[in-house]
Structure formats: structure tokens, C-alpha cells
Amino acid sequence: MKALIDKLRRDGRLRPAEYLRLIELADPSVSEYAARTARAVARERFGGGVFIRGLVEITSFCRNDCLYCGLRRSNTALVRYRLGEEQIAAACRAGHAAGFRTFVLQGGEDPALEDGRVERLVRRLRAEFPDSALTLSLGERSRDAYRRWREAGADRYLLRHEAADAACYARLHPADMSQQRRMACLSTLRELGYQTGAGMMVGAPGQTADDLAADLRFLERFRPEMVGIGPYLPQRQTPLADSPPGSADRTLLLLSLVRLMLPDALIPATTALASLLADGRERGILAGANVVMPNLSPPDVREQYAIYDHKLASGAEAADGLRELAGRLDAIGYRIDYARGDFRADL
Ligand code: SAH
């Protein structure tokens, strides 16, 4: 097994059956070896620096009905909100003063967030924060929308592929959602020159080791600049509420494998991982992650962005908790890197 990890580090790829073996059979000593190797690779590229991104959750309205997500349209119990341009700009301003140089605007697929409205928002933030990167994560939109937002100044786009295996995707999404369309969106984003982020949940209901191996093969082929990987966490108002959370150990193993495959990638220690494990953020970094995304949303709406239960949005997961984050990173031998932290293949 350790030979497979060394091979992945050396070649950046494995055979499908080899990915499957690692996922199915890795025991704690193998996972620890993967983490140690992956963090050595990350250290070589990024030193002990961890990039920070300020996450603004701009709307909790969503037209989709993903079975795992608390924002799904069928969740009538959820109180919905949508931030105005002024509120979003104010959140970014506070973040900028705290030292953030990347702002991530994320939301459900809110029909009221028309292409032109987002375009105006991006243009405004681009003018107000010329030294900062703007990342969008607003789901599947038309090529024209993606193009207008890119031209208005958006630099990056996060759109997890969610599942590379078609049957796995179909178990997690209603019939009116299409995996092909999501994959086509990822290709369009890439073509338009966005630094593009993909990724998946680990331990989603019905997901098998084969499905995760398919995800690794997809990432190996697509080579996204950013990869988000977090455990599945149940949300009580969804049809999958009774499914247990994904395994933290398996999430960390997958994170390490992706770091070995894509040494230059920007990989967050996700909020989901930090919500599942008390030291999840630190464990993620020690497994090869090099990004954290503290929450910059106005405190009064944070609870309403309820994609899963028990989501952390305070302390080191909040923009006002950078001091705590710095202390926690220092304790494991890392530090906050305040740079924009764009993807660079030539490091
Ligand atoms: N609407 C946007 C943003 C979605 S929220 C989009 O479609 O891209 C960001 C990510 O949270 C999703 O891509 C999904 O992988 C993750 N997520 C949603 N529900 C989750 C849950 N119950 N547990 C863990 N992660 C979840």
C-alpha cells in the first residue's frame, strides 16, 4: 500500500484498481503515511503557509432539490434570506480590513439572482477590491452568464462535480438534475479562464469505494485548480436525514490522495470536516490541505445557510476569529498566508 502512495506521488496517477485498493483497504498506518507524504508535498510547494478565503453566503434560496442539502427547495421549514449588494460589499470590506484577499460568494441557485444582478455585483466588488481575488460558487448557470461574470472580473469558480459515477450522482439528485450538464458547466468554466474548483462529499448515502475511485479518476483527468472534499453530514430536514455522517478518516485519506495527484492544487480543509471533528481543520492541513475558508457572512444569517446540521460558523471558522485560527495553525507549525493565493503551476 505504501508503494502505491509513493507511486502516486511520483507519477501523479494510479490505475483504477489501485485507487480502489487504497480506498477499500487503507488502515490507519497507510492513511498516516499518505498524510505524511501529502503534507511534505504541500510544504514543498507552499511552505508552512495556509491561504484564507472569506466566504460570504449570499443567498439561501435554491431552485434545486439535491437530496442531501438543507437548502433544497422542498425544505419548507427553512427561513430563506438573500443579501443585498450593500450587505455583501460591507462583509467584504470587513474581511479586507482583517486581511482577506479572496472573497468567495456562494449560494443556492437563486432564480432572483439574475445574470445581470450578479454581473453588477462582481463589477462593483472588482472596482472596490482591485487587489483581491473574486470567487463565485452559484451553481449551474448558462455559458453566457459565466462569460459575463468572468468579464466583469470574477477570477475563480467553485462547482463541485459531486459524483463522477452516474448512478451515484443519480442517487443523490432528483431526476431533473443532470450530471452531464454539471460536467459541461465545469468545462465551460475552464474554457472561460476561471480557476476552476471541483470536488465531492465523502460518505454520501449509497456512495461506494468504487464511486470514490471514479471521483479520483475524474480529478486526475480534469485537473481542477481547486478541489473541495468534505464528509457528508446529515441535515435534519432532508430525505437523507437518517444517513450517518461520512468517515473523517476516509475524508482525510481522499484529501491526501488528491494532494499527491495534484501537487499545486488549492485544497481547503473544509468547514464540514471542521464541523465533524474538533480538530478537523488541523487534521486536514496535516493531510495536505493548504486553504481555509472562514465565514464572512453577517452573523444573523449564518444559521440560515443550513446545508447540513451543526455547521461551524464561529471561532476559527469565522472571519472575526482569525486570531484563533492563527493560534491553531501555529500550534501545528503553520501560519496564515495573506496573499491572494492564485493557482500556480510553476511553483
Ligand atoms: N449551489 C452551489 C453551492 C452549493 S453548497 C453549487 O451547486 O455549487 C457547496 C457544497 O456543499 C456542495 O457542492 C456540496 O458538495 C456541499 N454540501 C451540500 N450539502 C451537504 C451535506 N449535507 N453534507 C456535506 N456537504 C454538503
Boltz pocket constraint, residues with backbone or C-beta under 6 A from the ligand:
constraints:
  - pocket:
      binder: B
      contacts: [[A, 68], [A, 69], [A, 70], [A, 106], [A, 107], [A, 108], [A, 109], [A, 137], [A, 138], [A, 139], [A, 140], [A, 158], [A, 159], [A, 160], [A, 162], [A, 199], [A, 200], [A, 201], [A, 230], [A, 231], [A, 232], [A, 233], [A, 234], [A, 235], [A, 272], [A, 307], [A, 308]]
      max_distance: 6.0
